[in-house]
Amino acid sequence: NMKYTRHNLKKLETLFSDIEYTIRYEKGNFNSGYCIVEDRKVAVINKFYDTEGRMNVLLEILAGMTVEEDQLEEASLKFYKQVMKFLSRQEEEE
């Protein structure tokens, strides 16, 4: 199970950094709570989201991405595998 903690949020942010994605927390009119600037590898997330909201958005973005595992540092790779297991269990439950 994925715990919604600042520590895990940090690990998610590091994972995105490893794949050269920039995460910015800003205020804006996002219907979905975030937007992605594909060509610039930037994810802009609603800054008013709490830790759980931010993590859910990052997990949603990650679920739709193809990640080159060899880009990840060892710690991020381990975390990424946990995240993917968590996401696949979530899909099974829906």
GROMACS elastic network, one bead per residue, 0.5 to 0.9 nm:
[ bonds ]
;  ai    aj funct       b0    kb
    1    82     6  0.88458   500
    1    86     6  0.63626   500
    2     5     6  0.88897   500
    2     8     6  0.82545   500
    2    82     6  0.83983   500
    2    83     6  0.75360   500
    2    86     6  0.67181   500
    3     8     6  0.71608   500
    3    52     6  0.87058   500
    4     7     6  0.83607   500
    4     8     6  0.66752   500
    4     9     6  0.73108   500
    4    51     6  0.65106   500
    4    52     6  0.51983   500
    4    53     6  0.88409   500
    4    55     6  0.69671   500
    4    56     6  0.87656   500
    5     8     6  0.52965   500
    5     9     6  0.62566   500
    5    10     6  0.86261   500
    5    51     6  0.66281   500
    5    52     6  0.74380   500
    5    55     6  0.86937   500
    6    10     6  0.60967   500
    6    11     6  0.86326   500
    6    51     6  0.62800   500
    6    52     6  0.87598   500
    7    10     6  0.51207   500
    7    11     6  0.63649   500
    7    12     6  0.87941   500
    8    12     6  0.61901   500
    8    13     6  0.85653   500
    8    55     6  0.80637   500
    8    79     6  0.89640   500
    9    12     6  0.50667   500
    9    13     6  0.62112   500
    9    14     6  0.86400   500
    9    51     6  0.68672   500
    9    52     6  0.83524   500
    9    54     6  0.75291   500
    9    55     6  0.58145   500
    9    58     6  0.86472   500
   10    13     6  0.50030   500
   10    14     6  0.61672   500
   10    15     6  0.85885   500
   11    14     6  0.50510   500
   11    15     6  0.61791   500
   11    16     6  0.87463   500
   11    75     6  0.86433   500
   11    76     6  0.70461   500
   11    79     6  0.74161   500
   12    16     6  0.63564   500
   12    17     6  0.86194   500
   12    55     6  0.75575   500
   12    58     6  0.72543   500
   12    59     6  0.81868   500
   12    76     6  0.80235   500
   12    79     6  0.80769   500
   12    80     6  0.82162   500
   13    16     6  0.51533   500
   13    17     6  0.62038   500
   13    18     6  0.87206   500
   13    21     6  0.88831   500
   13    22     6  0.86318   500
   13    23     6  0.72594   500
   13    58     6  0.82172   500
   14    18     6  0.61733   500
   14    19     6  0.88213   500
   14    76     6  0.70782   500
   15    18     6  0.50848   500
   15    19     6  0.66616   500
   15    20     6  0.87777   500
   15    21     6  0.86681   500
   15    72     6  0.69432   500
   15    73     6  0.81318   500
   15    75     6  0.87818   500
   15    76     6  0.53085   500
   15    77     6  0.78707   500
   15    79     6  0.81227   500
   15    80     6  0.73584   500
   16    19     6  0.52724   500
   16    20     6  0.63211   500
   16    21     6  0.50657   500
   16    22     6  0.70075   500
   16    23     6  0.75818   500
   16    58     6  0.87489   500
   16    62     6  0.85778   500
   17    21     6  0.52347   500
   17    22     6  0.63833   500
   17    23     6  0.80842   500
   18    21     6  0.73964   500
   18    71     6  0.63398   500
   18    72     6  0.54430   500
   18    73     6  0.68552   500
   18    76     6  0.77616   500
   19    67     6  0.73548   500
   19    68     6  0.77065   500
   19    69     6  0.88511   500
   19    71     6  0.60170   500
   19    72     6  0.67374   500
   20    41     6  0.71083   500
   20    42     6  0.88875   500
   20    71     6  0.88985   500
   21    40     6  0.82221   500
   21    42     6  0.56587   500
   21    43     6  0.72405   500
   22    40     6  0.85002   500
   22    41     6  0.62935   500
   22    43     6  0.61496   500
   22    44     6  0.82983   500
   23    41     6  0.87249   500
   23    42     6  0.59137   500
   23    44     6  0.59375   500
   23    45     6  0.72902   500
   24    42     6  0.74198   500
   24    43     6  0.62465   500
   24    45     6  0.61096   500
   24    46     6  0.85960   500
   24    47     6  0.82029   500
   25    43     6  0.85163   500
   25    44     6  0.58174   500
   25    46     6  0.57276   500
   25    48     6  0.82186   500
   25    49     6  0.88804   500
   26    44     6  0.65652   500
   26    45     6  0.61330   500
   26    46     6  0.54649   500
   26    48     6  0.80180   500
   27    30     6  0.84002   500
   27    44     6  0.88718   500
   27    45     6  0.77966   500
   27    46     6  0.54062   500
   27    47     6  0.55386   500
   27    48     6  0.71516   500
   28    33     6  0.87339   500
   28    34     6  0.87600   500
   28    44     6  0.89766   500
   28    45     6  0.85629   500
   28    46     6  0.66878   500
   28    47     6  0.85411   500
   29    32     6  0.89781   500
   29    33     6  0.80697   500
   29    34     6  0.88328   500
   29    46     6  0.83861   500
   30    34     6  0.55904   500
   30    35     6  0.68153   500
   30    45     6  0.81702   500
   30    46     6  0.70968   500
   31    34     6  0.74772   500
   31    35     6  0.88363   500
   32    35     6  0.75597   500
   32    57     6  0.86749   500
   33    44     6  0.86407   500
   33    45     6  0.60638   500
   33    46     6  0.53223   500
   33    47     6  0.89738   500
   33    49     6  0.81721   500
   33    53     6  0.86541   500
   33    54     6  0.88300   500
   33    57     6  0.73125   500
   34    43     6  0.69994   500
   34    44     6  0.54989   500
   34    46     6  0.59002   500
   34    57     6  0.71359   500
   35    42     6  0.84481   500
   35    43     6  0.59399   500
   35    44     6  0.53546   500
   35    45     6  0.66561   500
   35    46     6  0.88780   500
   36    39     6  0.89036   500
   36    40     6  0.86276   500
   36    41     6  0.73163   500
   36    42     6  0.57725   500
   36    44     6  0.62073   500
   36    45     6  0.86579   500
   36    61     6  0.86512   500
   37    40     6  0.55975   500
   37    41     6  0.59463   500
   37    42     6  0.51381   500
   37    43     6  0.63646   500
   37    44     6  0.79404   500
   38    41     6  0.51997   500
   38    42     6  0.67575   500
   38    43     6  0.83204   500
   39    42     6  0.80565   500
   40    43     6  0.89732   500
   43    58     6  0.86756   500
   43    61     6  0.85359   500
   44    47     6  0.86736   500
   45    48     6  0.87065   500
   45    49     6  0.80812   500
   45    54     6  0.72955   500
   45    57     6  0.76621   500
   45    58     6  0.86629   500
   46    49     6  0.58545   500
   46    53     6  0.89680   500
   46    54     6  0.79261   500
   47    50     6  0.81038   500
   47    54     6  0.83073   500
   48    53     6  0.89033   500
   48    54     6  0.89917   500
   49    52     6  0.76124   500
   49    53     6  0.51136   500
   49    54     6  0.57341   500
   50    53     6  0.52162   500
   50    54     6  0.61232   500
   50    55     6  0.85672   500
   51    54     6  0.51701   500
   51    55     6  0.60876   500
   51    56     6  0.85646   500
   52    55     6  0.51142   500
   52    56     6  0.60616   500
   52    57     6  0.86208   500
   53    56     6  0.51577   500
   53    57     6  0.62808   500
   53    58     6  0.87043   500
   54    57     6  0.52440   500
   54    58     6  0.62562   500
   54    59     6  0.86084   500
   55    58     6  0.50809   500
   55    59     6  0.59973   500
   55    60     6  0.84544   500
   56    59     6  0.50729   500
   56    60     6  0.60670   500
   56    61     6  0.86276   500
   57    60     6  0.50296   500
   57    61     6  0.62143   500
   57    62     6  0.85546   500
   58    61     6  0.50874   500
   58    62     6  0.60348   500
   58    63     6  0.85239   500
   59    63     6  0.60233   500
   59    64     6  0.87944   500
   59    83     6  0.77898   500
   59    87     6  0.78011   500
   60    63     6  0.51496   500
   60    64     6  0.67248   500
   60    87     6  0.88012   500
   61    64     6  0.54464   500
   61    65     6  0.66172   500
   62    65     6  0.51468   500
   62    66     6  0.79014   500
   62    67     6  0.81587   500
   62    83     6  0.89719   500
   62    84     6  0.87805   500
   63    66     6  0.81919   500
   63    84     6  0.76859   500
   63    87     6  0.71277   500
   67    70     6  0.86555   500
   67    71     6  0.80083   500
   67    72     6  0.87088   500
   68    71     6  0.56489   500
   68    72     6  0.75336   500
   69    72     6  0.54988   500
   69    73     6  0.87104   500
   69    77     6  0.66226   500
   69    80     6  0.85736   500
   70    73     6  0.78489   500
   70    77     6  0.83083   500
   71    77     6  0.86825   500
   72    75     6  0.79248   500
   72    76     6  0.57097   500
   72    77     6  0.53926   500
   72    80     6  0.86384   500
   73    76     6  0.52772   500
   73    77     6  0.60465   500
   73    78     6  0.87251   500
   74    77     6  0.50894   500
   74    78     6  0.63283   500
   74    79     6  0.87058   500
   75    78     6  0.52740   500
   75    79     6  0.63021   500
   75    80     6  0.85621   500
   76    80     6  0.58198   500
   76    81     6  0.85269   500
   77    81     6  0.62411   500
   77    82     6  0.87123   500
   78    81     6  0.53325   500
   78    82     6  0.65438   500
   78    83     6  0.88320   500
   79    82     6  0.50570   500
   79    83     6  0.61746   500
   79    84     6  0.86718   500
   80    84     6  0.61324   500
   80    85     6  0.85977   500
   81    84     6  0.51294   500
   81    85     6  0.62428   500
   81    86     6  0.86072   500
   82    85     6  0.51629   500
   82    86     6  0.61911   500
   82    87     6  0.86807   500
   83    87     6  0.60961   500
   83    88     6  0.85997   500
   84    87     6  0.50132   500
   84    88     6  0.61102   500
   84    89     6  0.85469   500
   85    88     6  0.52426   500
   85    89     6  0.62269   500
   85    90     6  0.86458   500
   86    89     6  0.52197   500
   86    90     6  0.62452   500
   86    91     6  0.88274   500
   87    91     6  0.63122   500
   87    92     6  0.87645   500
   88    91     6  0.50957   500
   88    92     6  0.63477   500
   88    93     6  0.88047   500
   89    92     6  0.51274   500
   89    93     6  0.64146   500
   89    94     6  0.89846   500
   90    93     6  0.51967   500
   90    94     6  0.65578   500
   91    94     6  0.52908   500
